[in-house]
Amino acid sequence: MNPKFVFATNNSHKLEEVSFILKNKIRI
């Protein structure tokens, strides 16, 4: 697994930010 992904899952708030950013990138 990607270390950054594991780090994000350890931080629920960060996970929300990451998923929000990923959704924006997918839309663009």
CHARMM-style PDB file with segment names, atoms N, HN, CA, C and O in Angstrom:
ATOM      1  N   MET     1       0.844  -1.214   0.000  1.00  0.00      PROA
ATOM      2  CA  MET     1       0.000   0.000   0.000  1.00  0.00      PROA
ATOM      3  C   MET     1       0.869   1.251   0.000  1.00  0.00      PROA
ATOM      4  O   MET     1       2.026   1.230   0.421  1.00  0.00      PROA
ATOM      5  N   ASN     2       0.290   2.317  -0.475  1.00  0.00      PROA
ATOM      6  HN  ASN     2      -0.649   2.333  -0.818  1.00  0.00      PROA
ATOM      7  CA  ASN     2       1.010   3.591  -0.513  1.00  0.00      PROA
ATOM      8  C   ASN     2       1.143   4.145   0.900  1.00  0.00      PROA
ATOM      9  O   ASN     2       0.133   4.317   1.582  1.00  0.00      PROA
ATOM     10  N   PRO     3       2.369   4.430   1.362  1.00  0.00      PROA
ATOM     11  CA  PRO     3       2.580   4.960   2.718  1.00  0.00      PROA
ATOM     12  C   PRO     3       1.747   6.199   2.990  1.00  0.00      PROA
ATOM     13  O   PRO     3       1.269   6.392   4.108  1.00  0.00      PROA
ATOM     14  N   LYS     4       1.568   7.037   1.982  1.00  0.00      PROA
ATOM     15  HN  LYS     4       1.956   6.879   1.074  1.00  0.00      PROA
ATOM     16  CA  LYS     4       0.769   8.253   2.157  1.00  0.00      PROA
ATOM     17  C   LYS     4      -0.687   7.892   2.436  1.00  0.00      PROA
ATOM     18  O   LYS     4      -1.355   8.558   3.227  1.00  0.00      PROA
ATOM     19  N   PHE     5      -1.176   6.838   1.788  1.00  0.00      PROA
ATOM     20  HN  PHE     5      -0.633   6.297   1.146  1.00  0.00      PROA
ATOM     21  CA  PHE     5      -2.561   6.406   1.997  1.00  0.00      PROA
ATOM     22  C   PHE     5      -2.733   5.880   3.415  1.00  0.00      PROA
ATOM     23  O   PHE     5      -3.729   6.175   4.075  1.00  0.00      PROA
ATOM     24  N   VAL     6      -1.760   5.100   3.881  1.00  0.00      PROA
ATOM     25  HN  VAL     6      -0.951   4.860   3.344  1.00  0.00      PROA
ATOM     26  CA  VAL     6      -1.810   4.555   5.244  1.00  0.00      PROA
ATOM     27  C   VAL     6      -1.795   5.692   6.247  1.00  0.00      PROA
ATOM     28  O   VAL     6      -2.522   5.660   7.240  1.00  0.00      PROA
ATOM     29  N   PHE     7      -0.966   6.699   5.992  1.00  0.00      PROA
ATOM     30  HN  PHE     7      -0.375   6.725   5.186  1.00  0.00      PROA
ATOM     31  CA  PHE     7      -0.886   7.861   6.890  1.00  0.00      PROA
ATOM     32  C   PHE     7      -2.218   8.587   6.929  1.00  0.00      PROA
ATOM     33  O   PHE     7      -2.662   9.038   7.985  1.00  0.00      PROA
ATOM     34  N   ALA     8      -2.847   8.693   5.776  1.00  0.00      PROA
ATOM     35  HN  ALA     8      -2.486   8.326   4.918  1.00  0.00      PROA
ATOM     36  CA  ALA     8      -4.136   9.394   5.701  1.00  0.00      PROA
ATOM     37  C   ALA     8      -5.211   8.642   6.477  1.00  0.00      PROA
ATOM     38  O   ALA     8      -6.038   9.256   7.152  1.00  0.00      PROA
ATOM     39  N   THR     9      -5.201   7.326   6.382  1.00  0.00      PROA
ATOM     40  HN  THR     9      -4.530   6.827   5.834  1.00  0.00      PROA
ATOM     41  CA  THR     9      -6.224   6.538   7.067  1.00  0.00      PROA
ATOM     42  C   THR     9      -6.050   6.623   8.576  1.00  0.00      PROA
ATOM     43  O   THR     9      -7.004   6.418   9.326  1.00  0.00      PROA
ATOM     44  N   ASN    10      -4.833   6.924   9.023  1.00  0.00      PROA
ATOM     45  HN  ASN    10      -4.058   7.091   8.414  1.00  0.00      PROA
ATOM     46  CA  ASN    10      -4.581   7.068  10.458  1.00  0.00      PROA
ATOM     47  C   ASN    10      -5.138   8.388  10.971  1.00  0.00      PROA
ATOM     48  O   ASN    10      -5.251   8.586  12.181  1.00  0.00      PROA
ATOM     49  N   ASN    11      -5.484   9.285  10.066  1.00  0.00      PROA
ATOM     50  HN  ASN    11      -5.392   9.124   9.083  1.00  0.00      PROA
ATOM     51  CA  ASN    11      -6.000  10.589  10.442  1.00  0.00      PROA
ATOM     52  C   ASN    11      -7.321  10.796   9.709  1.00  0.00      PROA
ATOM     53  O   ASN    11      -7.320  11.147   8.529  1.00  0.00      PROA
ATOM     54  N   SER    12      -8.437  10.585  10.381  1.00  0.00      PROA
ATOM     55  HN  SER    12      -8.438  10.300  11.339  1.00  0.00      PROA
ATOM     56  CA  SER    12      -9.745  10.661   9.719  1.00  0.00      PROA
ATOM     57  C   SER    12      -9.965  12.038   9.104  1.00  0.00      PROA
ATOM     58  O   SER    12     -10.559  12.148   8.031  1.00  0.00      PROA
ATOM     59  N   HSD    13      -9.494  13.087   9.769  1.00  0.00      PROA
ATOM     60  HN  HSD    13      -9.011  12.997  10.640  1.00  0.00      PROA
ATOM     61  CA  HSD    13      -9.663  14.432   9.215  1.00  0.00      PROA
ATOM     62  C   HSD    13      -8.848  14.569   7.934  1.00  0.00      PROA
ATOM     63  O   HSD    13      -9.335  15.110   6.942  1.00  0.00      PROA
ATOM     64  N   LYS    14      -7.615  14.084   7.952  1.00  0.00      PROA
ATOM     65  HN  LYS    14      -7.219  13.645   8.758  1.00  0.00      PROA
ATOM     66  CA  LYS    14      -6.773  14.122   6.757  1.00  0.00      PROA
ATOM     67  C   LYS    14      -7.401  13.286   5.654  1.00  0.00      PROA
ATOM     68  O   LYS    14      -7.357  13.658   4.482  1.00  0.00      PROA
ATOM     69  N   LEU    15      -7.986  12.157   6.032  1.00  0.00      PROA
ATOM     70  HN  LEU    15      -8.022  11.854   6.985  1.00  0.00      PROA
ATOM     71  CA  LEU    15      -8.615  11.277   5.045  1.00  0.00      PROA
ATOM     72  C   LEU    15      -9.728  12.017   4.317  1.00  0.00      PROA
ATOM     73  O   LEU    15      -9.888  11.873   3.105  1.00  0.00      PROA
ATOM     74  N   GLU    16     -10.493  12.807   5.056  1.00  0.00      PROA
ATOM     75  HN  GLU    16     -10.363  12.924   6.041  1.00  0.00      PROA
ATOM     76  CA  GLU    16     -11.573  13.586   4.436  1.00  0.00      PROA
ATOM     77  C   GLU    16     -10.994  14.604   3.469  1.00  0.00      PROA
ATOM     78  O   GLU    16     -11.532  14.809   2.381  1.00  0.00      PROA
ATOM     79  N   GLU    17      -9.887  15.250   3.865  1.00  0.00      PROA
ATOM     80  HN  GLU    17      -9.450  15.084   4.749  1.00  0.00      PROA
ATOM     81  CA  GLU    17      -9.255  16.244   2.995  1.00  0.00      PROA
ATOM     82  C   GLU    17      -8.720  15.586   1.735  1.00  0.00      PROA
ATOM     83  O   GLU    17      -8.890  16.107   0.632  1.00  0.00      PROA
ATOM     84  N   VAL    18      -8.071  14.438   1.903  1.00  0.00      PROA
ATOM     85  HN  VAL    18      -7.933  14.015   2.799  1.00  0.00      PROA
ATOM     86  CA  VAL    18      -7.494  13.731   0.755  1.00  0.00      PROA
ATOM     87  C   VAL    18      -8.582  13.290  -0.212  1.00  0.00      PROA
ATOM     88  O   VAL    18      -8.453  13.477  -1.422  1.00  0.00      PROA
ATOM     89  N   SER    19      -9.649  12.707   0.312  1.00  0.00      PROA
ATOM     90  HN  SER    19      -9.754  12.555   1.295  1.00  0.00      PROA
ATOM     91  CA  SER    19     -10.739  12.236  -0.554  1.00  0.00      PROA
ATOM     92  C   SER    19     -11.396  13.413  -1.269  1.00  0.00      PROA
ATOM     93  O   SER    19     -11.802  13.292  -2.424  1.00  0.00      PROA
ATOM     94  N   PHE    20     -11.502  14.554  -0.581  1.00  0.00      PROA
ATOM     95  HN  PHE    20     -11.172  14.652   0.358  1.00  0.00      PROA
ATOM     96  CA  PHE    20     -12.082  15.750  -1.191  1.00  0.00      PROA
ATOM     97  C   PHE    20     -11.197  16.237  -2.337  1.00  0.00      PROA
ATOM     98  O   PHE    20     -11.696  16.593  -3.404  1.00  0.00      PROA
ATOM     99  N   ILE    21      -9.875  16.252  -2.111  1.00  0.00      PROA
ATOM    100  HN  ILE    21      -9.469  15.963  -1.244  1.00  0.00      PROA
ATOM    101  CA  ILE    21      -8.934  16.681  -3.151  1.00  0.00      PROA
ATOM    102  C   ILE    21      -8.974  15.716  -4.331  1.00  0.00      PROA
ATOM    103  O   ILE    21      -8.966  16.141  -5.486  1.00  0.00      PROA
ATOM    104  N   LEU    22      -9.018  14.419  -4.040  1.00  0.00      PROA
ATOM    105  HN  LEU    22      -9.025  14.073  -3.102  1.00  0.00      PROA
ATOM    106  CA  LEU    22      -9.044  13.425  -5.114  1.00  0.00      PROA
ATOM    107  C   LEU    22     -10.296  13.586  -5.968  1.00  0.00      PROA
ATOM    108  O   LEU    22     -10.232  13.462  -7.192  1.00  0.00      PROA
ATOM    109  N   LYS    23     -11.423  13.858  -5.340  1.00  0.00      PROA
ATOM    110  HN  LYS    23     -11.475  13.959  -4.346  1.00  0.00      PROA
ATOM    111  CA  LYS    23     -12.672  14.049  -6.086  1.00  0.00      PROA
ATOM    112  C   LYS    23     -12.557  15.268  -6.998  1.00  0.00      PROA
ATOM    113  O   LYS    23     -13.036  15.246  -8.131  1.00  0.00      PROA
ATOM    114  N   ASN    24     -11.924  16.326  -6.505  1.00  0.00      PROA
ATOM    115  HN  ASN    24     -11.534  16.344  -5.584  1.00  0.00      PROA
ATOM    116  CA  ASN    24     -11.757  17.531  -7.313  1.00  0.00      PROA
ATOM    117  C   ASN    24     -10.852  17.247  -8.505  1.00  0.00      PROA
ATOM    118  O   ASN    24     -11.116  17.721  -9.610  1.00  0.00      PROA
ATOM    119  N   LYS    25      -9.787  16.477  -8.291  1.00  0.00      PROA
ATOM    120  HN  LYS    25      -9.573  16.092  -7.393  1.00  0.00      PROA
ATOM    121  CA  LYS    25      -8.864  16.153  -9.379  1.00  0.00      PROA
ATOM    122  C   LYS    25      -9.562  15.312 -10.431  1.00  0.00      PROA
ATOM    123  O   LYS    25      -9.324  15.484 -11.627  1.00  0.00      PROA
ATOM    124  N   ILE    26     -10.424  14.400  -9.992  1.00  0.00      PROA
ATOM    125  HN  ILE    26     -10.618  14.260  -9.021  1.00  0.00      PROA
ATOM    126  CA  ILE    26     -11.138  13.533 -10.936  1.00  0.00      PROA
ATOM    127  C   ILE    26     -12.084  14.371 -11.799  1.00  0.00      PROA
ATOM    128  O   ILE    26     -12.243  14.107 -12.991  1.00  0.00      PROA
ATOM    129  N   ARG    27     -12.703  15.373 -11.197  1.00  0.00      PROA
ATOM    130  HN  ARG    27     -12.574  15.588 -10.229  1.00  0.00      PROA
ATOM    131  CA  ARG    27     -13.639  16.219 -11.948  1.00  0.00      PROA
ATOM    132  C   ARG    27     -12.919  17.079 -12.973  1.00  0.00      PROA
ATOM    133  O   ARG    27     -13.445  17.337 -14.056  1.00  0.00      PROA
ATOM    134  N   ILE    28     -11.717  17.523 -12.631  1.00  0.00      PROA
ATOM    135  HN  ILE    28     -11.290  17.314 -11.751  1.00  0.00      PROA
ATOM    136  CA  ILE    28     -10.985  18.419 -13.540  1.00  0.00      PROA
ATOM    137  C   ILE    28     -10.540  17.664 -14.796  1.00  0.00      PROA
ATOM    138  OT1 ILE    28      -9.911  18.249 -15.678  1.00  0.00      PROA
TER     139      ILE     28
END
